[in-house]
Amino acid sequence: MPSTTTDGRTQTKTVTQSPANEFHLDKSGLDPNMPGHSSEHNMIMRQEPRTVKTIGAGIGLPFEVRQEMALMLDVQQCALTVALHQYNKHHWLTEGAEAFLSLHLLLEEHIEKTIKHIDSIGERVARLGGVPTAHPVTQHELSYIKHEVEGRYTIRDFLRNDLEHELKIQEMLRKQISRAHELKDFGTVEVLEEVLRDREDLGYHLYSVLEDDTLTRGMKHLFDGQSDIAGDRPMDPGSPLQ
């Protein structure tokens, strides 16, 4: 929000969200306004969504620690699921000389890694006595990243959107790892550190393919009569690269 200093200068204050807001720690239990929390089917409720078991779970951490960590982990897996859906879309729509094969395979690797991370984090939620969120609309509601709008866009737009997701996911993983250290939940630390290392690799992959240098000339050689030969810059015959 902009504000005015005593000497008349305008300054902007950066408003940052607290972990409670970013990880929706206030959202626990059944909420009739939350998608996926109501049903016309008759089923026996054993545990409400985004809650943890008061006793049991087989992990010797206090209830309050298990609850906070499970709720934060649940939001992490919701965000990763949103990222997965977007990666799937981009995987299906790859096109062009650089994208159709190489990026198609690269995004396939990102999809496989993301599925693995969703599974490991969802299982950690369950180990802590929690109930992982699985309804796709609810997942998007809780996620700190949002899916891009529908439609086909350029490959660079797709990858830039994916990179933004990866950078945000890394940021939020670091926040929870730091908090888990404070609470001495070293099991969650181990799970998230492995995920973070992989997400940093995925982000680096995206950053690298978005770099400006390229071996692809496009279709210009079809119209300029040069037949895509190396005649547009000096080539030293004595160069060790020749």
Stockholm file with secondary structure:
# STOCKHOLM 1.0

chainA/1-242         MPSTTTDGRTQTKTVTQSPANEFHLDKSGLDPNMPGHSSEHNMIMRQEPRTVKTIGAGIGLPFEVRQEMALMLDVQQCALTVALHQYNKHHWLTEGAEAFLSLHLLLEEHIEKTIKHIDSIGERVARLGGVPTAHPVTQHELSYIKHEVEGRYTIRDFLRNDLEHELKIQEMLRKQISRAHELKDFGTVEVLEEVLRDREDLGYHLYSVLEDDTLTRGMKHLFDGQSDIAGDRPMDPGSPLQ
#=GR chainA/1-242 SS CEEECTTSCEEECCCCCCHHHHTTTTCCSCCTTSTTSCCSSCCCCSSCTTCBCSSCTTCCSCHHHHHHHHHHHHHHHHHHHHHHHHHHHHHHTCCSTTIIIIIHHHHHHHHHHHHHHHHHHHHHHHHTTBCCCCCHHHHHHHCSSCCCCSSCCCHHHHHHHHHHHHHHHHHHHHHHHHHHHHTTCHHHHHHHHHHHHHHHHHHHHHHHHTSSCCSCCTTGGGTSSSTTCSCSSCCCTTCTTC
#=GC SS_cons         CEEECTTSCEEECCCCCCHHHHTTTTCCSCCTTSTTSCCSSCCCCSSCTTCBCSSCTTCCSCHHHHHHHHHHHHHHHHHHHHHHHHHHHHHHTCCSTTIIIIIHHHHHHHHHHHHHHHHHHHHHHHHTTBCCCCCHHHHHHHCSSCCCCSSCCCHHHHHHHHHHHHHHHHHHHHHHHHHHHHTTCHHHHHHHHHHHHHHHHHHHHHHHHTSSCCSCCTTGGGTSSSTTCSCSSCCCTTCTTC
//
